[in-house]
Amino acid sequence: MEVDRADGRTANQRRPVVCTRGVLHRAHGSASWAQGETKVIAAVYGPKAGTKKNENPEKACIEVIWKPKTGQSGKQEREYEMVLKKTLQSICLLNVHPNTTTSIVIQVVNDDGGLLPCAINAACSALVDAGIPLKHLAVAICCSVAESGHIVLDPSKLEEQNMKAFIYLVFPNSITSVLPDGSKRPGGEAMEHGIVTSLTHGVMAVDEYFSCVKLGRAAAAELSDFVRNSLKLKAGNDPSKAG
């Protein structure tokens, strides 16, 4: 039984993606990420000397500031900041610039579902644009579980509201995208098979979770190719896409 989606997509089809780097001239690095009608702009400032209180001065500090489209930040925005900070900390080389702070500002332009994955993707592209040292790239995607049990990829806002559960998944990009051929990751584990971040909303069965991971990983592989191709483009070659 096929899932009937308002926009005509199949259950395993993601929305079209547009990524543009260098969209803000005063930031050290920036990127916009649009997925369907959801759009986010990420700006990177730093690294600047000094770390925040309770941070380790022997490592670089990552600060995330989430700015909603309208109104003041609330509990949801604080949660997004925390998840985004932990995700970015796991992919940044924090020992390269010790006792410094790099600030990532997320500006929500429009939210039509999958907002946090879009913000993570925008932030990763902005970090590359700023020249921040990274262990590897990462790509994020949302999967959801319908009341019927069907797994739906990259739901819109309306679809998210009608699903019994959904999950935000962050996967490491292929190791070959950032390291020379033949290089191995410390520890020897297969990085492309891991999960950087997993955040669920609602209740799903274990088999549904793994079905989401399987579908998400396949979508992440496509997004990885898209990200690698976008990084080959000259930053700021299309300022009109700044939104």
Secondary structure, DSSP 8 states (H G I E B T S, - for coil): -----TT---TT----EEEEE---SSSSEEEEEEETTEEEEEEEEEEEES--TTS-TTS-EEEEEEE-SSS---HHHHHHHHHHHHHHHHHB-TTSSTTEEEEEEEEEEE-SS-HHHHHHHHHHHHHHHHT--BS--EEEEEEEE-TTS-EEES--HHHHHHSSEEEEEEEE--GGGTS-TT---TT---GGG--SEEEEEE---HHHHHHHHHHHHHHHHHHHHHHHHHHTS-TTS-GGGG-
